[in-house]
């Protein structure tokens, strides 16, 4: 997951012919919103590889917030449902993306659904 305001990493060997802009275009913009008693991530908009899973994003948030190993992170799509941990981000974006972004809400306690 990369911050949209920071420079992108160099292209991988498998996509050496692609320019950094092509690589950015292949990623999905994810908007992370805090809900409940979870610490807020100041950089809310991130670009994510479309083949990553929901559990990967949960682990990223857990590590970014430096939470205790016993604490859980729950993700919700558009304040409506909790996606399965093995769900692919591209599928969620295709079905529930809004204004070019996938909006995910994260919290430490179950909030919706």
Biopython code that builds the backbone (N, CA, C, O; Angstrom):
import numpy as np
from Bio.PDB.StructureBuilder import StructureBuilder

atoms = [
    (1, "UNK", "N", (0.866, -1.158, 0.000)),
    (1, "UNK", "CA", (0.000, 0.000, 0.000)),
    (1, "UNK", "C", (0.911, 1.218, 0.000)),
    (1, "UNK", "O", (1.871, 1.292, 0.766)),
    (2, "UNK", "N", (0.604, 2.147, -0.848)),
    (2, "UNK", "CA", (1.437, 3.338, -0.914)),
    (2, "UNK", "C", (0.585, 4.569, -0.747)),
    (2, "UNK", "O", (-0.587, 4.587, -1.121)),
    (3, "UNK", "N", (1.171, 5.580, -0.194)),
    (3, "UNK", "CA", (0.502, 6.856, -0.022)),
    (3, "UNK", "C", (0.428, 7.542, -1.373)),
    (3, "UNK", "O", (1.419, 7.568, -2.102)),
    (4, "UNK", "N", (-0.716, 8.096, -1.721)),
    (4, "UNK", "CA", (-0.878, 8.714, -3.029)),
    (4, "UNK", "C", (-0.063, 9.983, -3.177)),
    (4, "UNK", "O", (0.186, 10.420, -4.301)),
    (5, "UNK", "N", (0.361, 10.590, -2.075)),
    (5, "UNK", "CA", (1.125, 11.823, -2.155)),
    (5, "UNK", "C", (2.624, 11.564, -2.236)),
    (5, "UNK", "O", (3.380, 12.470, -2.586)),
    (6, "UNK", "N", (3.070, 10.355, -1.922)),
    (6, "UNK", "CA", (4.490, 10.022, -1.960)),
    (6, "UNK", "C", (4.864, 9.465, -3.329)),
    (6, "UNK", "O", (3.999, 9.046, -4.098)),
    (7, "UNK", "N", (6.157, 9.466, -3.622)),
    (7, "UNK", "CA", (6.641, 8.908, -4.884)),
    (7, "UNK", "C", (6.442, 7.408, -4.876)),
    (7, "UNK", "O", (6.539, 6.761, -3.834)),
    (8, "UNK", "N", (6.162, 6.863, -6.044)),
    (8, "UNK", "CA", (5.928, 5.433, -6.180)),
    (8, "UNK", "C", (7.251, 4.700, -6.283)),
    (8, "UNK", "O", (8.254, 5.277, -6.704)),
    (9, "UNK", "N", (7.259, 3.432, -5.902)),
    (9, "UNK", "CA", (8.449, 2.597, -6.004)),
    (9, "UNK", "C", (8.736, 2.306, -7.473)),
    (9, "UNK", "O", (7.822, 2.371, -8.296)),
    (10, "UNK", "N", (9.989, 1.984, -7.824)),
    (10, "UNK", "CA", (10.301, 1.672, -9.206)),
    (10, "UNK", "C", (9.535, 0.447, -9.683)),
    (10, "UNK", "O", (9.107, -0.385, -8.883)),
    (11, "UNK", "N", (9.369, 0.350, -10.986)),
    (11, "UNK", "CA", (8.602, -0.745, -11.579)),
    (11, "UNK", "C", (9.279, -2.073, -11.283)),
    (11, "UNK", "O", (10.502, -2.150, -11.169)),
    (12, "UNK", "N", (8.471, -3.113, -11.162)),
    (12, "UNK", "CA", (9.009, -4.447, -10.911)),
    (12, "UNK", "C", (9.612, -4.984, -12.197)),
    (12, "UNK", "O", (9.274, -4.499, -13.277)),
    (13, "UNK", "N", (10.507, -5.982, -12.113)),
    (13, "UNK", "CA", (11.142, -6.517, -13.317)),
    (13, "UNK", "C", (10.153, -7.037, -14.346)),
    (13, "UNK", "O", (10.427, -6.969, -15.544)),
    (14, "UNK", "N", (9.010, -7.553, -13.912)),
    (14, "UNK", "CA", (8.030, -8.074, -14.864)),
    (14, "UNK", "C", (7.350, -6.973, -15.660)),
    (14, "UNK", "O", (6.767, -7.244, -16.709)),
    (15, "UNK", "N", (7.413, -5.717, -15.173)),
    (15, "UNK", "CA", (6.766, -4.620, -15.886)),
    (15, "UNK", "C", (7.769, -3.514, -16.195)),
    (15, "UNK", "O", (7.468, -2.334, -16.020)),
    (16, "UNK", "N", (8.959, -3.893, -16.652)),
    (16, "UNK", "CA", (10.001, -2.913, -16.902)),
    (16, "UNK", "C", (9.639, -1.950, -18.014)),
    (16, "UNK", "O", (10.153, -0.832, -18.037)),
    (17, "UNK", "N", (8.768, -2.344, -18.940)),
    (17, "UNK", "CA", (8.400, -1.455, -20.030)),
    (17, "UNK", "C", (7.335, -0.446, -19.605)),
    (17, "UNK", "O", (7.073, 0.515, -20.328)),
    (18, "UNK", "N", (6.729, -0.653, -18.456)),
    (18, "UNK", "CA", (5.672, 0.255, -17.996)),
    (18, "UNK", "C", (6.284, 1.483, -17.336)),
    (18, "UNK", "O", (7.292, 1.392, -16.635)),
    (19, "UNK", "N", (5.666, 2.615, -17.567)),
    (19, "UNK", "CA", (6.103, 3.840, -16.910)),
    (19, "UNK", "C", (5.467, 3.899, -15.535)),
    (19, "UNK", "O", (4.494, 3.187, -15.288)),
    (20, "UNK", "N", (5.986, 4.729, -14.622)),
    (20, "UNK", "CA", (5.364, 4.836, -13.301)),
    (20, "UNK", "C", (3.896, 5.234, -13.377)),
    (20, "UNK", "O", (3.104, 4.792, -12.544)),
    (21, "UNK", "N", (3.510, 6.052, -14.345)),
    (21, "UNK", "CA", (2.103, 6.435, -14.479)),
    (21, "UNK", "C", (1.238, 5.243, -14.856)),
    (21, "UNK", "O", (0.102, 5.136, -14.393)),
    (22, "UNK", "N", (1.758, 4.338, -15.694)),
    (22, "UNK", "CA", (1.006, 3.133, -16.043)),
    (22, "UNK", "C", (0.816, 2.256, -14.812)),
    (22, "UNK", "O", (-0.242, 1.658, -14.618)),
    (23, "UNK", "N", (1.853, 2.187, -13.987)),
    (23, "UNK", "CA", (1.771, 1.380, -12.768)),
    (23, "UNK", "C", (0.730, 1.975, -11.816)),
    (23, "UNK", "O", (-0.045, 1.236, -11.207)),
    (24, "UNK", "N", (0.708, 3.301, -11.685)),
    (24, "UNK", "CA", (-0.274, 3.958, -10.830)),
    (24, "UNK", "C", (-1.691, 3.708, -11.330)),
    (24, "UNK", "O", (-2.608, 3.518, -10.531)),
    (25, "UNK", "N", (-1.871, 3.706, -12.640)),
    (25, "UNK", "CA", (-3.192, 3.520, -13.213)),
    (25, "UNK", "C", (-3.733, 2.121, -12.912)),
    (25, "UNK", "O", (-4.946, 1.926, -12.837)),
    (26, "UNK", "N", (-2.837, 1.156, -12.742)),
    (26, "UNK", "CA", (-3.258, -0.214, -12.473)),
    (26, "UNK", "C", (-3.676, -0.409, -11.021)),
    (26, "UNK", "O", (-4.292, -1.421, -10.688)),
    (27, "UNK", "N", (-3.352, 0.536, -10.159)),
    (27, "UNK", "CA", (-3.688, 0.407, -8.739)),
    (27, "UNK", "C", (-5.059, 1.005, -8.454)),
    (27, "UNK", "O", (-5.593, 1.789, -9.237)),
    (28, "UNK", "N", (-5.605, 0.617, -7.323)),
    (28, "UNK", "CA", (-6.930, 1.078, -6.904)),
    (28, "UNK", "C", (-6.766, 2.045, -5.747)),
    (28, "UNK", "O", (-5.992, 1.799, -4.822)),
    (29, "UNK", "N", (-7.494, 3.136, -5.806)),
    (29, "UNK", "CA", (-7.463, 4.144, -4.752)),
    (29, "UNK", "C", (-8.413, 3.704, -3.637)),
    (29, "UNK", "O", (-9.599, 3.471, -3.874)),
    (30, "UNK", "N", (-7.879, 3.594, -2.425)),
    (30, "UNK", "CA", (-8.658, 3.163, -1.259)),
    (30, "UNK", "C", (-8.679, 4.302, -0.250)),
    (30, "UNK", "O", (-7.640, 4.864, 0.095)),
    (31, "UNK", "N", (-9.874, 4.632, 0.216)),
    (31, "UNK", "CA", (-10.059, 5.678, 1.227)),
    (31, "UNK", "C", (-10.344, 4.984, 2.560)),
    (31, "UNK", "O", (-11.341, 4.274, 2.694)),
    (32, "UNK", "N", (-9.465, 5.192, 3.543)),
    (32, "UNK", "CA", (-9.619, 4.562, 4.860)),
    (32, "UNK", "C", (-10.186, 5.565, 5.851)),
    (32, "UNK", "O", (-9.590, 6.616, 6.090)),
    (33, "UNK", "N", (-11.335, 5.242, 6.425)),
    (33, "UNK", "CA", (-11.992, 6.094, 7.415)),
    (33, "UNK", "C", (-12.044, 5.370, 8.752)),
    (33, "UNK", "O", (-12.406, 4.195, 8.818)),
    (34, "UNK", "N", (-11.682, 6.074, 9.809)),
    (34, "UNK", "CA", (-11.733, 5.503, 11.159)),
    (34, "UNK", "C", (-13.159, 5.553, 11.699)),
    (34, "UNK", "O", (-13.907, 6.489, 11.421)),
    (35, "UNK", "N", (-13.517, 4.548, 12.463)),
    (35, "UNK", "CA", (-14.829, 4.479, 13.098)),
    (35, "UNK", "C", (-14.646, 3.980, 14.524)),
    (35, "UNK", "O", (-13.858, 3.069, 14.778)),
    (36, "UNK", "N", (-15.373, 4.581, 15.445)),
    (36, "UNK", "CA", (-15.307, 4.126, 16.826)),
    (36, "UNK", "C", (-14.052, 4.584, 17.538)),
    (36, "UNK", "O", (-13.597, 5.715, 17.361)),
    (37, "UNK", "N", (-13.495, 3.691, 18.348)),
    (37, "UNK", "CA", (-12.382, 4.064, 19.229)),
    (37, "UNK", "C", (-11.018, 3.699, 18.666)),
    (37, "UNK", "O", (-10.089, 3.455, 19.437)),
    (38, "UNK", "N", (-10.870, 3.653, 17.381)),
    (38, "UNK", "CA", (-9.592, 3.310, 16.762)),
    (38, "UNK", "C", (-8.805, 4.588, 16.462)),
    (38, "UNK", "O", (-9.405, 5.610, 16.131)),
    (39, "UNK", "N", (-7.474, 4.549, 16.572)),
    (39, "UNK", "CA", (-6.686, 5.735, 16.200)),
    (39, "UNK", "C", (-6.883, 6.088, 14.729)),
    (39, "UNK", "O", (-7.127, 5.212, 13.899)),
    (40, "UNK", "N", (-6.778, 7.355, 14.421)),
    (40, "UNK", "CA", (-7.007, 7.830, 13.059)),
    (40, "UNK", "C", (-5.698, 7.808, 12.278)),
    (40, "UNK", "O", (-4.657, 8.235, 12.778)),
    (41, "UNK", "N", (-5.763, 7.306, 11.046)),
    (41, "UNK", "CA", (-4.630, 7.370, 10.129)),
    (41, "UNK", "C", (-4.743, 8.706, 9.409)),
    (41, "UNK", "O", (-5.735, 8.959, 8.727)),
    (42, "UNK", "N", (-3.740, 9.560, 9.553)),
    (42, "UNK", "CA", (-3.816, 10.913, 8.988)),
    (42, "UNK", "C", (-3.862, 10.905, 7.473)),
    (42, "UNK", "O", (-4.586, 11.708, 6.884)),
    (43, "UNK", "N", (-3.120, 10.031, 6.825)),
    (43, "UNK", "CA", (-3.171, 9.887, 5.369)),
    (43, "UNK", "C", (-4.290, 8.908, 5.060)),
    (43, "UNK", "O", (-4.130, 7.702, 5.249)),
    (44, "UNK", "N", (-5.406, 9.407, 4.594)),
    (44, "UNK", "CA", (-6.581, 8.561, 4.400)),
    (44, "UNK", "C", (-6.610, 7.868, 3.049)),
    (44, "UNK", "O", (-7.197, 6.793, 2.929)),
    (45, "UNK", "N", (-5.995, 8.452, 2.029)),
    (45, "UNK", "CA", (-6.079, 7.902, 0.684)),
    (45, "UNK", "C", (-4.796, 7.149, 0.342)),
    (45, "UNK", "O", (-3.698, 7.694, 0.452)),
    (46, "UNK", "N", (-4.945, 5.896, -0.071)),
    (46, "UNK", "CA", (-3.824, 5.027, -0.402)),
    (46, "UNK", "C", (-4.093, 4.347, -1.738)),
    (46, "UNK", "O", (-5.248, 4.148, -2.115)),
    (47, "UNK", "N", (-3.043, 3.995, -2.447)),
    (47, "UNK", "CA", (-3.203, 3.197, -3.659)),
    (47, "UNK", "C", (-2.769, 1.772, -3.344)),
    (47, "UNK", "O", (-1.756, 1.541, -2.684)),
    (48, "UNK", "N", (-3.563, 0.823, -3.835)),
    (48, "UNK", "CA", (-3.362, -0.577, -3.493)),
    (48, "UNK", "C", (-3.356, -1.418, -4.770)),
    (48, "UNK", "O", (-4.098, -1.153, -5.715)),
    (49, "UNK", "N", (-2.507, -2.427, -4.769)),
    (49, "UNK", "CA", (-2.496, -3.405, -5.857)),
    (49, "UNK", "C", (-3.867, -4.081, -5.888)),
    (49, "UNK", "O", (-4.338, -4.547, -4.851)),
    (50, "UNK", "N", (-4.518, -4.145, -7.048)),
    (50, "UNK", "CA", (-5.871, -4.713, -7.109)),
    (50, "UNK", "C", (-5.957, -6.188, -6.730)),
    (50, "UNK", "O", (-7.043, -6.681, -6.427)),
    (51, "UNK", "N", (-4.837, -6.895, -6.742)),
    (51, "UNK", "CA", (-4.860, -8.325, -6.419)),
    (51, "UNK", "C", (-4.646, -8.608, -4.934)),
    (51, "UNK", "O", (-4.623, -9.772, -4.534)),
    (52, "UNK", "N", (-4.488, -7.576, -4.111)),
    (52, "UNK", "CA", (-4.352, -7.762, -2.662)),
    (52, "UNK", "C", (-5.705, -8.151, -2.070)),
    (52, "UNK", "O", (-6.755, -7.914, -2.667)),
    (53, "UNK", "N", (-5.652, -8.748, -0.892)),
    (53, "UNK", "CA", (-6.883, -9.183, -0.229)),
    (53, "UNK", "C", (-7.246, -8.244, 0.912)),
    (53, "UNK", "O", (-6.452, -7.396, 1.320)),
    (54, "UNK", "N", (-8.453, -8.413, 1.413)),
    (54, "UNK", "CA", (-8.930, -7.629, 2.552)),
    (54, "UNK", "C", (-8.058, -7.913, 3.777)),
    (54, "UNK", "O", (-7.757, -6.996, 4.541)),
    (55, "UNK", "N", (-7.656, -9.147, 3.971)),
    (55, "UNK", "CA", (-6.813, -9.467, 5.130)),
    (55, "UNK", "C", (-5.465, -8.762, 5.039)),
    (55, "UNK", "O", (-4.885, -8.422, 6.070)),
    (56, "UNK", "N", (-4.955, -8.534, 3.836)),
    (56, "UNK", "CA", (-3.702, -7.799, 3.667)),
    (56, "UNK", "C", (-3.873, -6.360, 4.153)),
    (56, "UNK", "O", (-2.988, -5.820, 4.817)),
    (57, "UNK", "N", (-5.007, -5.738, 3.825)),
    (57, "UNK", "CA", (-5.274, -4.370, 4.274)),
    (57, "UNK", "C", (-5.439, -4.341, 5.794)),
    (57, "UNK", "O", (-4.956, -3.418, 6.451)),
    (58, "UNK", "N", (-6.110, -5.336, 6.352)),
    (58, "UNK", "CA", (-6.254, -5.408, 7.805)),
    (58, "UNK", "C", (-4.882, -5.491, 8.480)),
    (58, "UNK", "O", (-4.637, -4.806, 9.474)),
    (59, "UNK", "N", (-4.001, -6.315, 7.951)),
    (59, "UNK", "CA", (-2.649, -6.445, 8.517)),
    (59, "UNK", "C", (-1.877, -5.138, 8.372)),
    (59, "UNK", "O", (-1.147, -4.741, 9.280)),
    (60, "UNK", "N", (-2.040, -4.463, 7.220)),
    (60, "UNK", "CA", (-1.370, -3.187, 7.008)),
    (60, "UNK", "C", (-1.816, -2.167, 8.045)),
    (60, "UNK", "O", (-0.978, -1.494, 8.646)),
    (61, "UNK", "N", (-3.120, -2.041, 8.265)),
    (61, "UNK", "CA", (-3.649, -1.084, 9.247)),
    (61, "UNK", "C", (-3.163, -1.443, 10.645)),
    (61, "UNK", "O", (-2.748, -0.570, 11.407)),
    (62, "UNK", "N", (-3.215, -2.720, 10.975)),
    (62, "UNK", "CA", (-2.772, -3.187, 12.293)),
    (62, "UNK", "C", (-1.318, -2.804, 12.529)),
    (62, "UNK", "O", (-0.964, -2.319, 13.604)),
    (63, "UNK", "N", (-0.474, -3.023, 11.521)),
    (63, "UNK", "CA", (0.954, -2.695, 11.642)),
    (63, "UNK", "C", (1.162, -1.182, 11.660)),
    (63, "UNK", "O", (1.967, -0.684, 12.446)),
    (64, "UNK", "N", (0.460, -0.451, 10.817)),
    (64, "UNK", "CA", (0.611, 1.003, 10.731)),
    (64, "UNK", "C", (0.248, 1.683, 12.040)),
    (64, "UNK", "O", (0.913, 2.628, 12.465)),
    (65, "UNK", "N", (-0.816, 1.196, 12.678)),
    (65, "UNK", "CA", (-1.265, 1.779, 13.945)),
    (65, "UNK", "C", (-0.495, 1.227, 15.147)),
    (65, "UNK", "O", (-0.691, 1.690, 16.270)),
    (66, "UNK", "N", (0.369, 0.256, 14.922)),
    (66, "UNK", "CA", (1.174, -0.370, 15.983)),
    (66, "UNK", "C", (0.292, -0.878, 17.118)),
    (66, "UNK", "O", (0.544, -0.609, 18.292)),
    (67, "UNK", "N", (-0.751, -1.620, 16.739)),
    (67, "UNK", "CA", (-1.681, -2.169, 17.720)),
    (67, "UNK", "C", (-1.094, -3.409, 18.374)),
    (67, "UNK", "O", (-0.200, -4.056, 17.827)),
    (68, "UNK", "N", (-1.608, -3.727, 19.544)),
    (68, "UNK", "CA", (-1.211, -4.922, 20.268)),
    (68, "UNK", "C", (-1.650, -6.151, 19.465)),
    (68, "UNK", "O", (-2.642, -6.097, 18.737)),
    (69, "UNK", "N", (-0.918, -7.246, 19.598)),
    (69, "UNK", "CA", (-1.215, -8.467, 18.838)),
    (69, "UNK", "C", (-2.603, -9.019, 19.156)),
    (69, "UNK", "O", (-3.181, -9.727, 18.331)),
    (70, "UNK", "N", (-3.147, -8.714, 20.325)),
    (70, "UNK", "CA", (-4.460, -9.234, 20.701)),
    (70, "UNK", "C", (-5.611, -8.397, 20.128)),
    (70, "UNK", "O", (-6.758, -8.844, 20.121)),
    (71, "UNK", "N", (-5.306, -7.185, 19.649)),
    (71, "UNK", "CA", (-6.353, -6.323, 19.112)),
    (71, "UNK", "C", (-6.669, -6.694, 17.662)),
    (71, "UNK", "O", (-5.777, -7.048, 16.890)),
    (72, "UNK", "N", (-7.934, -6.609, 17.314)),
    (72, "UNK", "CA", (-8.383, -6.931, 15.967)),
    (72, "UNK", "C", (-8.768, -5.657, 15.226)),
    (72, "UNK", "O", (-9.090, -4.634, 15.830)),
    (73, "UNK", "N", (-8.725, -5.751, 13.896)),
    (73, "UNK", "CA", (-9.214, -4.672, 13.042)),
    (73, "UNK", "C", (-10.357, -5.225, 12.204)),
    (73, "UNK", "O", (-10.211, -6.261, 11.556)),
    (74, "UNK", "N", (-11.482, -4.542, 12.217)),
    (74, "UNK", "CA", (-12.634, -4.909, 11.401)),
    (74, "UNK", "C", (-12.750, -3.902, 10.267)),
    (74, "UNK", "O", (-12.619, -2.698, 10.488)),
    (75, "UNK", "N", (-12.994, -4.387, 9.055)),
    (75, "UNK", "CA", (-13.172, -3.520, 7.891)),
    (75, "UNK", "C", (-14.603, -3.616, 7.403)),
    (75, "UNK", "O", (-15.216, -4.683, 7.425)),
    (76, "UNK", "N", (-15.123, -2.481, 6.963)),
    (76, "UNK", "CA", (-16.469, -2.418, 6.408)),
    (76, "UNK", "C", (-16.437, -1.628, 5.108)),
    (76, "UNK", "O", (-15.716, -0.637, 4.990)),
    (77, "UNK", "N", (-17.215, -2.070, 4.144)),
    (77, "UNK", "CA", (-17.330, -1.387, 2.863)),
    (77, "UNK", "C", (-18.538, -0.471, 2.916)),
    (77, "UNK", "O", (-19.664, -0.926, 3.120)),
    (78, "UNK", "N", (-18.299, 0.834, 2.729)),
    (78, "UNK", "CA", (-19.375, 1.837, 2.677)),
    (78, "UNK", "C", (-20.328, 1.768, 3.867)),
    (78, "UNK", "O", (-21.527, 1.987, 3.695)),
    (79, "UNK", "N", (-19.843, 1.475, 5.046)),
    (79, "UNK", "CA", (-20.629, 1.388, 6.281)),
    (79, "UNK", "C", (-21.768, 0.377, 6.194)),
    (79, "UNK", "O", (-22.776, 0.524, 6.886)),
    (80, "UNK", "N", (-21.623, -0.639, 5.362)),
    (80, "UNK", "CA", (-22.731, -1.576, 5.198)),
    (80, "UNK", "C", (-22.397, -3.009, 5.554)),
    (80, "UNK", "O", (-23.164, -3.642, 6.280)),
    (81, "UNK", "N", (-21.285, -3.551, 5.074)),
    (81, "UNK", "CA", (-21.006, -4.967, 5.331)),
    (81, "UNK", "C", (-19.505, -5.190, 5.496)),
    (81, "UNK", "O", (-18.683, -4.402, 5.028)),
    (82, "UNK", "N", (-19.182, -6.270, 6.165)),
    (82, "UNK", "CA", (-17.793, -6.670, 6.363)),
    (82, "UNK", "C", (-17.429, -7.681, 5.278)),
    (82, "UNK", "O", (-18.024, -8.757, 5.219)),
    (83, "UNK", "N", (-16.466, -7.357, 4.423)),
    (83, "UNK", "CA", (-16.078, -8.309, 3.377)),
    (83, "UNK", "C", (-15.299, -9.483, 3.964)),
    (83, "UNK", "O", (-14.707, -9.375, 5.038)),
    (84, "UNK", "N", (-15.308, -10.592, 3.252)),
    (84, "UNK", "CA", (-14.545, -11.764, 3.680)),
    (84, "UNK", "C", (-13.049, -11.454, 3.611)),
    (84, "UNK", "O", (-12.617, -10.719, 2.723)),
    (85, "UNK", "N", (-12.256, -11.997, 4.530)),
    (85, "UNK", "CA", (-10.815, -11.709, 4.525)),
    (85, "UNK", "C", (-10.102, -12.109, 3.231)),
    (85, "UNK", "O", (-9.090, -11.503, 2.878)),
    (86, "UNK", "N", (-10.606, -13.107, 2.527)),
    (86, "UNK", "CA", (-9.956, -13.537, 1.287)),
    (86, "UNK", "C", (-10.500, -12.829, 0.045)),
    (86, "UNK", "O", (-10.131, -13.176, -1.077)),
    (87, "UNK", "N", (-11.369, -11.844, 0.239)),
    (87, "UNK", "CA", (-11.945, -11.088, -0.878)),
    (87, "UNK", "C", (-10.867, -10.240, -1.548)),
    (87, "UNK", "O", (-10.059, -9.611, -0.864)),
    (88, "UNK", "N", (-10.849, -10.217, -2.877)),
    (88, "UNK", "CA", (-9.880, -9.445, -3.652)),
    (88, "UNK", "C", (-10.359, -7.996, -3.756)),
    (88, "UNK", "O", (-11.547, -7.748, -3.965)),
    (89, "UNK", "N", (-9.434, -7.037, -3.609)),
    (89, "UNK", "CA", (-9.773, -5.608, -3.627)),
    (89, "UNK", "C", (-10.400, -5.202, -4.953)),
    (89, "UNK", "O", (-11.319, -4.383, -4.966)),
    (90, "UNK", "N", (-9.934, -5.747, -6.060)),
    (90, "UNK", "CA", (-10.487, -5.394, -7.372)),
    (90, "UNK", "C", (-11.971, -5.738, -7.453)),
    (90, "UNK", "O", (-12.758, -4.962, -7.995)),
    (91, "UNK", "N", (-12.352, -6.884, -6.925)),
    (91, "UNK", "CA", (-13.760, -7.278, -6.942)),
    (91, "UNK", "C", (-14.613, -6.313, -6.120)),
    (91, "UNK", "O", (-15.700, -5.922, -6.544)),
    (92, "UNK", "N", (-14.120, -5.935, -4.952)),
    (92, "UNK", "CA", (-14.853, -4.976, -4.120)),
    (92, "UNK", "C", (-14.980, -3.630, -4.827)),
    (92, "UNK", "O", (-16.041, -3.006, -4.803)),
    (93, "UNK", "N", (-13.892, -3.188, -5.456)),
    (93, "UNK", "CA", (-13.915, -1.904, -6.163)),
    (93, "UNK", "C", (-14.892, -1.942, -7.337)),
    (93, "UNK", "O", (-15.641, -0.989, -7.556)),
    (94, "UNK", "N", (-14.883, -3.034, -8.086)),
    (94, "UNK", "CA", (-15.789, -3.155, -9.234)),
    (94, "UNK", "C", (-17.250, -3.096, -8.808)),
    (94, "UNK", "O", (-18.077, -2.530, -9.523)),
    (95, "UNK", "N", (-17.576, -3.665, -7.669)),
    (95, "UNK", "CA", (-18.971, -3.712, -7.209)),
    (95, "UNK", "C", (-19.366, -2.521, -6.337)),
    (95, "UNK", "O", (-20.520, -2.093, -6.372)),
    (96, "UNK", "N", (-18.430, -1.979, -5.557)),
    (96, "UNK", "CA", (-18.781, -0.974, -4.559)),
    (96, "UNK", "C", (-17.947, 0.299, -4.621)),
    (96, "UNK", "O", (-18.040, 1.137, -3.724)),
    (97, "UNK", "N", (-17.137, 0.460, -5.658)),
    (97, "UNK", "CA", (-16.331, 1.665, -5.808)),
    (97, "UNK", "C", (-17.220, 2.878, -6.059)),
    (97, "UNK", "O", (-18.229, 2.784, -6.757)),
    (98, "UNK", "N", (-16.836, 4.023, -5.483)),
    (98, "UNK", "CA", (-17.601, 5.260, -5.619)),
    (98, "UNK", "C", (-16.635, 6.397, -5.944)),
    (98, "UNK", "O", (-15.627, 6.575, -5.261)),
    (99, "UNK", "N", (-16.944, 7.161, -6.983)),
    (99, "UNK", "CA", (-16.122, 8.309, -7.379)),
    (99, "UNK", "C", (-14.652, 7.937, -7.558)),
    (99, "UNK", "O", (-13.769, 8.704, -7.174)),
    (100, "UNK", "N", (-14.386, 6.775, -8.133)),
    (100, "UNK", "CA", (-13.018, 6.344, -8.392)),
    (100, "UNK", "C", (-12.275, 5.834, -7.176)),
    (100, "UNK", "O", (-11.061, 5.644, -7.241)),
    (101, "UNK", "N", (-12.974, 5.603, -6.053)),
    (101, "UNK", "CA", (-12.334, 5.132, -4.821)),
    (101, "UNK", "C", (-13.152, 4.013, -4.198)),
    (101, "UNK", "O", (-14.366, 3.925, -4.379)),
    (102, "UNK", "N", (-12.458, 3.171, -3.467)),
    (102, "UNK", "CA", (-13.111, 2.172, -2.637)),
    (102, "UNK", "C", (-13.055, 2.692, -1.211)),
    (102, "UNK", "O", (-11.969, 2.891, -0.666)),
    (103, "UNK", "N", (-14.212, 2.914, -0.604)),
    (103, "UNK", "CA", (-14.278, 3.485, 0.740)),
    (103, "UNK", "C", (-14.373, 2.345, 1.760)),
    (103, "UNK", "O", (-15.322, 1.561, 1.753)),
    (104, "UNK", "N", (-13.370, 2.276, 2.632)),
    (104, "UNK", "CA", (-13.334, 1.265, 3.682)),
    (104, "UNK", "C", (-13.311, 1.957, 5.044)),
    (104, "UNK", "O", (-12.586, 2.932, 5.245)),
    (105, "UNK", "N", (-14.100, 1.450, 5.957)),
    (105, "UNK", "CA", (-14.131, 1.940, 7.339)),
    (105, "UNK", "C", (-13.468, 0.887, 8.201)),
    (105, "UNK", "O", (-13.735, -0.305, 8.044)),
    (106, "UNK", "N", (-12.602, 1.316, 9.112)),
    (106, "UNK", "CA", (-11.912, 0.379, 9.991)),
    (106, "UNK", "C", (-12.188, 0.737, 11.446)),
    (106, "UNK", "O", (-12.321, 1.909, 11.798)),
    (107, "UNK", "N", (-12.272, -0.290, 12.280)),
    (107, "UNK", "CA", (-12.499, -0.090, 13.708)),
    (107, "UNK", "C", (-11.987, -1.301, 14.485)),
    (107, "UNK", "O", (-11.673, -2.339, 13.903)),
    (108, "UNK", "N", (-11.907, -1.154, 15.800)),
    (108, "UNK", "CA", (-11.441, -2.246, 16.652)),
    (108, "UNK", "C", (-12.591, -3.101, 17.185)),
    (108, "UNK", "O", (-12.366, -4.213, 17.664)),
    (109, "UNK", "N", (-13.805, -2.595, 17.104)),
    (109, "UNK", "CA", (-14.984, -3.343, 17.541)),
    (109, "UNK", "C", (-15.934, -3.491, 16.367)),
    (109, "UNK", "O", (-15.895, -2.688, 15.435)),
    (110, "UNK", "N", (-16.775, -4.493, 16.400)),
    (110, "UNK", "CA", (-17.737, -4.649, 15.319)),
    (110, "UNK", "C", (-18.705, -3.482, 15.354)),
    (110, "UNK", "O", (-19.253, -3.143, 16.402)),
    (111, "UNK", "N", (-18.909, -2.868, 14.189)),
    (111, "UNK", "CA", (-19.753, -1.678, 14.131)),
    (111, "UNK", "C", (-21.046, -1.922, 13.347)),
    (111, "UNK", "O", (-22.134, -1.616, 13.837)),
    (112, "UNK", "N", (-20.936, -2.460, 12.157)),
    (112, "UNK", "CA", (-22.107, -2.722, 11.323)),
    (112, "UNK", "C", (-22.101, -4.192, 10.938)),
    (112, "UNK", "O", (-21.059, -4.847, 10.974)),
    (113, "UNK", "N", (-23.244, -4.697, 10.577)),
    (113, "UNK", "CA", (-23.328, -6.064, 10.059)),
    (113, "UNK", "C", (-23.246, -7.045, 11.125)),
    (113, "UNK", "O", (-23.301, -8.247, 10.864)),
]
sb = StructureBuilder()
sb.init_structure("model")
sb.init_model(0)
sb.init_chain("A")
sb.init_seg("    ")
for serial, (resi, resn, name, xyz) in enumerate(atoms, 1):
    if name == "N":
        sb.init_residue(resn, " ", resi, " ")
    sb.init_atom(name, np.array(xyz, "f"), 0.0, 1.0, " ", f" {name:<3s}", serial, name[0])
structure = sb.get_structure()
